[in-house]
Amino acid sequence: MGQGKRAAGPRGEHDREGFIEMVAQAAESLVRNEGFRGLGMRRLAAAIGYAPNSIYNAVGDLDQVILRVNARTFRRLCATLEGAIDPAQPPRDNALALADAYLVFVTADPRVWSLVFEHVAAPDVPFPDWYAEALSQATGLVDTVLQQLLPDATERRQAVATLWAGLHGIASLSTSNKLAVLVPDSPRVLARMLVGRFLGDVTGPM
């Protein structure tokens, strides 16, 4: 489907961007209700009232659909994290607030968030620019918060990746009910400890 063309179906007409957004929303809903295995091209097409070919032509294959869903997730996460930042607070406090906000976000929508990590992209295929941009907006907020604590850009990039991976591990264990097997503490306690101790190491005694 070309950029200027419109797709017609039981739900009316949509331009290309509107159609892509509708597909991503429907796919997100399927994953939220049924998990990753509930997402298939035929089911998705039936959910929006279009033929599968309409999705292939406008969005691409199922991998591309999943990337669209994940980009939406990153944008929603970015908005959540942005709302947790208080410019009046010191960077360390804002970093702890980001950890809290991250866990709340994941806990509220675990199936959709897990799609980010369950989906394995084809090897050696670069992510589309729109996907990389959505991810960088979310990680960029963390980078900005840590800038005063870690002036060196390389060290800060590594710190963002380390904290992101650590928080993801805590969140994943928590949402899969496996964290309690390791420790009785809440995910929030562990997340704040991870961030606090990490930043204590790079900024001096806590």
C-alpha positions in Angstrom: 0.0 0.0 0.0 1.6 3.3 -1.1 2.1 6.3 1.2 -0.8 8.2 -0.2 -3.3 5.3 -0.6 -6.0 4.5 1.8 -7.1 1.0 3.0 -10.8 0.3 3.1 -12.4 -2.3 5.4 -15.3 -2.9 7.7 -14.0 -0.2 10.0 -13.7 2.5 7.4 -10.8 4.0 5.6 -7.3 4.7 6.9 -4.2 6.4 5.6 -1.0 4.3 5.8 0.1 5.7 9.2 -3.4 5.4 10.7 -3.6 1.8 9.4 -0.2 0.9 10.9 -1.2 2.4 14.2 -4.5 0.4 14.2 -2.6 -2.8 13.5 -0.1 -2.1 16.3 -2.9 -1.4 18.8 -4.8 -4.5 17.8 -1.6 -6.6 18.1 -0.9 -5.1 21.5 -4.3 -6.0 22.7 -4.0 -9.6 21.5 -0.6 -9.9 23.4 -2.0 -8.3 26.5 -5.0 -10.7 26.6 -3.4 -13.9 25.4 0.4 -13.5 25.5 2.9 -13.8 22.7 1.4 -17.0 21.4 -1.9 -15.4 20.8 -0.5 -13.1 18.1 -0.7 -14.4 14.6 -1.3 -12.7 11.2 -4.7 -14.3 10.5 -6.0 -13.5 14.0 -4.7 -10.0 13.8 -6.3 -9.5 10.4 -9.6 -10.8 11.7 -9.4 -8.5 14.7 -9.2 -5.4 12.6 -11.5 -6.5 9.8 -8.9 -6.6 7.0 -7.3 -9.2 4.8 -3.8 -10.4 5.9 -2.4 -9.0 2.7 -3.4 -5.5 3.8 -1.1 -5.9 6.8 1.7 -7.4 4.8 1.6 -4.5 2.3 1.4 -1.7 4.8 3.3 -3.0 7.8 5.3 -6.0 6.7 5.5 -9.5 8.2 4.8 -10.5 11.8 8.3 -9.5 12.9 7.6 -5.9 11.7 4.2 -5.9 13.5 6.0 -6.9 16.7 8.5 -4.1 16.3 5.6 -1.7 15.9 4.1 -2.9 19.2 7.4 -2.7 20.9 8.0 0.8 19.7 4.6 1.8 21.1 5.7 0.2 24.4 8.9 2.2 24.5 7.0 5.4 23.8 4.6 4.6 26.7 7.5 3.8 28.9 9.2 7.0 28.0 6.1 9.0 29.0 6.0 7.2 32.3 9.6 7.8 33.1 9.4 11.4 32.1 6.6 11.9 34.5 8.7 10.4 37.3 11.5 13.0 36.9 11.5 16.0 39.2 14.0 18.7 38.1 14.1 20.0 41.6 15.5 16.7 43.0 19.1 15.6 42.8 20.1 13.1 40.1 20.4 10.2 42.5 16.8 10.7 43.7 15.6 10.9 40.2 17.4 7.7 39.3 15.6 5.9 42.1 12.3 7.4 41.0 13.0 6.1 37.5 13.6 2.6 38.9 10.3 2.8 40.8 8.4 4.0 37.7 10.0 1.3 35.5 8.8 -1.5 37.8 5.3 -0.1 38.1 5.1 0.1 34.3 6.3 -3.5 33.8 4.0 -4.9 36.5 1.0 -3.1 35.1 1.5 -4.6 31.6 3.8 -7.7 31.9 2.8 -9.5 28.7 3.2 -6.6 26.5 6.5 -5.6 28.1 7.8 -9.2 27.8 7.3 -9.1 24.0 10.2 -6.7 23.9 12.5 -9.5 25.0 10.6 -12.7 23.9 10.8 -11.6 20.3 14.1 -12.6 18.6 14.9 -10.4 15.6 16.4 -11.9 12.5 20.2 -11.9 12.8 22.2 -9.2 11.0 19.0 -7.2 10.2 19.2 -3.6 11.6 16.3 -2.2 13.5 14.3 0.4 11.6 15.0 4.0 12.4 11.6 4.5 14.0 12.2 1.6 16.4 15.7 2.8 17.3 14.3 6.3 17.9 11.6 5.0 20.3 14.1 3.0 22.3 16.6 5.8 22.4 14.0 8.2 23.8 13.4 6.0 26.8 17.1 5.2 27.5 17.9 8.9 26.8 15.9 10.0 29.8 18.1 7.7 32.0 21.2 9.1 30.3 20.1 12.7 31.0 19.4 11.9 34.7 22.9 10.4 35.1 24.7 13.1 33.2 25.7 15.1 36.3 26.9 11.9 38.1 28.8 10.4 35.1 30.2 13.2 32.9 32.0 10.7 30.6 29.7 9.7 27.8 31.1 6.2 27.4 30.9 5.4 31.0 27.4 6.8 31.2 26.3 4.7 28.2 27.7 1.6 29.9 25.9 2.6 33.2 22.6 3.0 31.4 22.9 -0.4 29.8 24.0 -2.0 33.1 21.1 -0.5 35.1 18.6 -1.3 32.3 19.7 -4.9 32.2 19.7 -5.2 36.0 16.2 -3.7 36.4 14.9 -5.9 33.6 16.2 -9.0 35.4 14.4 -8.0 38.6 11.2 -7.2 36.8 11.2 -10.4 34.7 11.8 -12.6 37.8 9.1 -10.7 39.6 6.4 -10.9 36.9 7.1 -14.7 36.4 6.8 -15.3 40.1 10.3 -16.5 40.4 11.8 -13.7 42.4 10.2 -14.9 45.6 12.1 -18.2 45.3 15.4 -16.3 45.6 14.5 -13.6 48.2 11.5 -12.5 50.2 12.1 -8.8 49.5 9.9 -6.8 47.2 11.1 -6.0 43.6 11.1 -2.3 44.6 13.5 -2.8 47.5 15.9 -4.8 45.2 15.6 -2.3 42.4 16.3 0.7 44.6 19.2 -1.2 46.2 20.6 -2.0 42.7 20.4 1.7 41.6 21.5 3.1 45.0 24.5 0.9 45.4 25.6 1.3 41.8 25.4 5.1 42.0 27.0 4.9 45.4 30.0 3.3 43.8 30.3 5.9 41.1 29.6 9.0 43.2 31.1 8.1 46.6 29.7 6.8 49.9 26.0 6.6 50.2 
